[in-house]
């Protein structure tokens, strides 16, 4: 599950770089928000795994 979040963050980071270089600030902000959301979800999944062990 964590690897899927990392993959999603990586792909969104690539899309963010492309959007910034293309001059599309609305898409860049959207990809930034998605990265932030996936980062929070990754942190929640990671912290949940540590407490269950």
KOLVO-512561 format. One record per residue (C-alpha): y, z, x. Coordinates in Angstrom, 1 decimal, m for minus. Example, Ala and Ser with C-alpha at 12.3 -4.5 7.8 and 13.67 -1.06 7.14 Angstrom:
BEGIN
R      Y      Z      X
R   m4.5    7.8   12.3
R   m1.1    7.1   13.7
***
This chain:
BEGIN
R      Y      Z      X
R    0.0    0.0    0.0
R    2.4    0.9    2.8
R    1.8   m2.4    4.5
R    2.9   m4.3    1.3
R    6.2   m2.4    1.3
R    6.7   m3.2    5.0
R    5.9   m6.9    4.3
R    8.3   m6.9    1.4
R   11.1   m5.3    3.5
R   10.5   m7.9    6.3
R   10.6  m10.9    4.0
R   13.7   m9.5    2.3
R   15.3   m9.0    5.6
R   14.7  m12.6    6.5
R   16.1  m13.7    3.2
R   19.1  m11.4    3.8
R   19.8  m13.1    7.1
R   19.6  m16.5    5.6
R   21.9  m15.5    2.7
R   24.5  m14.1    5.1
R   24.3  m17.2    7.3
R   24.6  m19.5    4.3
R   27.7  m17.6    3.0
R   26.2  m16.2   m0.2
R   27.4  m12.6   m0.4
R   26.0  m12.0   m3.9
R   22.5  m12.9   m2.7
R   22.9  m10.9    0.5
R   23.9   m7.8   m1.5
R   21.0   m8.3   m3.8
R   18.5   m8.6   m0.9
R   20.1   m5.5    0.7
R   19.6   m3.5   m2.5
R   16.0   m4.6   m2.7
R   15.4   m3.6    0.9
R   16.9   m0.2    0.1
R   14.7    0.2   m2.9
R   11.6   m0.7   m1.0
R   12.6    1.6    1.8
R   12.8    4.5   m0.7
R    9.5    3.6   m2.3
R    7.9    3.4    1.2
R    9.3    6.8    2.0
R    7.9    8.2   m1.2
R    4.5    6.7   m0.6
R    4.5    7.9    3.0
R    5.5   11.5    2.2
R    3.0   11.6   m0.7
R    0.2   10.7    1.7
R    1.1   13.4    4.2
R    1.0   16.2    1.6
R   m2.4   15.2    0.2
R   m4.2   15.5    3.5
***
